[in-house]
Amino acid sequence: MSAVINTGYTGIRTMQQSDLDAVMAIETAIYPFPWTRGIFSDCIRVGYRCHVYQDADEVLAYSVFSVAATEAHILTVCVHPDWRRQGLGRKMMEYMLEQAEQAGAEVILLEVRPSNTAAIQLYRDMQFNEVGIRPDYYPAVDGREDALIMARSMLRE
């Protein structure tokens, strides 16, 4: 007899090299300065925690994060433009938070463009706080854009 454990994250699975066409289609649809296929491939190769949300045969979202010692770092989380505002970003974030906690992370960090107000609101709703700024971090059409550094403690009170 075997049991199926329902983690509550139906649709989320480990990203494979074979997913990179779909991931790159989303990446290039969203960002004027997208990650390259090589960056995603390297993230998979070195063992970062790379995941996709798949519904039927279509990848609708993806995320990449790393955990080292007691610190986790969310590198990217993206949702296909046609599937935004449906809770997939929150679902991917919740999954990463759970995975980081299971890995022993005490804090989880991320960077976000100040112009990405929807993402900032999601992160604030999920108890992330602004802890710093990285000047001129992101390329932008008119030069460079700062990054807000946000963090969330994973320690239970």
C-alpha positions as CSV (number, residue, x, y, z in Angstrom):
1,M,0.0,0.0,0.0
2,S,1.3,3.5,-0.8
3,A,0.1,6.8,0.4
4,V,-0.1,10.1,-1.5
5,I,0.9,13.0,0.7
6,N,-0.9,16.2,-0.2
7,T,1.4,19.1,0.5
8,G,-1.1,21.7,-0.6
9,Y,1.2,22.7,-3.5
10,T,-0.4,20.8,-6.3
11,G,1.1,21.9,-9.6
12,I,4.5,22.9,-8.2
13,R,7.4,20.6,-9.2
14,T,11.2,20.8,-9.6
15,M,12.2,22.7,-12.7
16,Q,14.0,20.6,-15.4
17,Q,16.2,21.6,-18.3
18,S,13.3,20.6,-20.5
19,D,11.2,23.4,-18.9
20,L,13.6,26.2,-20.1
21,D,11.7,27.0,-23.3
22,A,8.6,27.7,-21.3
23,V,10.5,29.5,-18.6
24,M,12.3,31.7,-21.1
25,A,9.0,32.5,-22.9
26,I,7.6,33.9,-19.6
27,E,10.9,35.6,-18.7
28,T,11.2,37.4,-22.1
29,A,7.5,38.4,-22.0
30,I,7.9,40.1,-18.6
31,Y,11.3,41.7,-18.5
32,P,13.1,44.1,-20.8
33,F,16.4,42.7,-19.4
34,P,15.6,39.0,-18.9
35,W,17.8,36.3,-17.3
36,T,19.5,34.2,-20.0
37,R,18.8,30.5,-20.6
38,G,22.3,29.9,-19.3
39,I,21.6,31.5,-16.0
40,F,18.5,29.3,-15.4
41,S,20.5,26.2,-16.6
42,D,23.3,27.1,-14.2
43,C,20.9,27.5,-11.3
44,I,19.5,24.0,-12.0
45,R,23.0,22.6,-12.4
46,V,24.5,24.0,-9.1
47,G,21.5,22.8,-7.1
48,Y,19.5,26.0,-6.5
49,R,15.9,25.3,-5.6
50,C,14.2,25.8,-9.0
51,H,10.5,25.1,-9.4
52,V,7.7,25.6,-11.9
53,Y,4.0,25.7,-11.4
54,Q,2.4,23.6,-14.2
55,D,-1.2,23.3,-15.1
56,A,-1.9,20.6,-17.6
57,D,1.0,20.9,-20.0
58,E,1.6,24.6,-19.5
59,V,4.2,26.2,-17.2
60,L,2.5,29.2,-15.7
61,A,5.0,30.3,-13.1
62,Y,8.5,29.6,-11.8
63,S,10.8,30.4,-8.9
64,V,14.5,30.1,-8.0
65,F,15.9,30.4,-4.5
66,S,19.0,29.2,-2.6
67,V,19.6,28.2,0.9
68,A,23.0,28.4,2.6
69,A,23.5,27.8,6.3
70,T,20.7,29.7,8.0
71,E,19.9,32.2,5.1
72,A,17.7,31.8,2.1
73,H,17.7,34.1,-0.9
74,I,14.8,34.4,-3.4
75,L,16.4,35.0,-6.7
76,T,13.3,35.2,-8.9
77,V,9.6,34.4,-8.9
78,C,7.6,35.1,-12.0
79,V,4.0,34.4,-13.2
80,H,3.0,34.3,-16.8
81,P,1.3,37.7,-17.7
82,D,-2.0,36.0,-18.6
83,W,-2.2,34.3,-15.2
84,R,-1.3,37.2,-12.9
85,R,-3.6,38.2,-10.0
86,Q,-4.8,34.6,-9.6
87,G,-2.7,33.7,-6.5
88,L,0.1,31.9,-8.3
89,G,2.8,34.3,-7.1
90,R,1.6,33.9,-3.5
91,K,1.5,30.2,-3.9
92,M,5.1,30.1,-5.2
93,M,6.2,32.4,-2.3
94,E,4.5,30.2,0.3
95,Y,6.1,27.1,-1.2
96,M,9.6,28.8,-1.0
97,L,9.0,29.9,2.5
98,E,8.0,26.4,3.6
99,Q,11.0,24.9,1.8
100,A,13.4,27.5,3.4
101,E,12.0,26.8,6.8
102,Q,12.4,23.0,6.3
103,A,16.0,23.6,5.3
104,G,16.7,25.5,8.5
105,A,16.8,29.1,7.2
106,E,16.3,31.7,9.9
107,V,16.0,34.6,7.5
108,I,14.9,34.9,3.8
109,L,16.0,37.8,1.6
110,L,15.1,39.2,-1.8
111,E,15.6,42.2,-4.0
112,V,12.9,43.9,-5.8
113,R,12.6,47.0,-8.1
114,P,10.9,49.9,-6.4
115,S,8.8,50.3,-9.5
116,N,7.4,46.8,-9.0
117,T,4.7,47.9,-6.6
118,A,2.5,44.8,-7.0
119,A,5.4,42.5,-5.9
120,I,6.3,44.9,-3.0
121,Q,2.7,44.7,-1.7
122,L,2.7,40.9,-1.9
123,Y,6.0,40.7,0.0
124,R,4.8,43.1,2.6
125,D,1.6,41.1,3.0
126,M,3.8,38.1,3.6
127,Q,5.7,39.8,6.4
128,F,8.8,41.0,4.5
129,N,10.3,44.3,5.6
130,E,12.5,46.7,3.8
131,V,16.1,46.4,5.2
132,G,18.2,48.3,2.7
133,I,18.8,49.5,-0.8
134,R,21.3,48.4,-3.5
135,P,22.0,51.5,-5.6
136,D,21.9,51.0,-9.4
137,Y,21.3,47.3,-9.0
138,Y,19.0,46.6,-12.0
139,P,19.5,47.6,-15.6
140,A,16.7,50.0,-16.8
141,V,15.7,51.6,-20.1
142,D,17.0,55.0,-18.9
143,G,20.1,53.7,-17.0
144,R,19.9,51.8,-13.7
145,E,17.3,51.2,-11.0
146,D,17.9,50.6,-7.3
147,A,16.9,47.4,-5.6
148,L,15.0,47.3,-2.4
149,I,16.3,44.6,-0.1
150,M,13.5,42.9,1.8
151,A,13.8,40.3,4.6
152,R,11.6,38.1,6.6
153,S,12.5,36.3,9.8
154,M,11.7,32.6,9.7
155,L,12.1,32.2,13.5
156,R,9.0,31.5,15.4
157,E,8.2,33.6,18.4
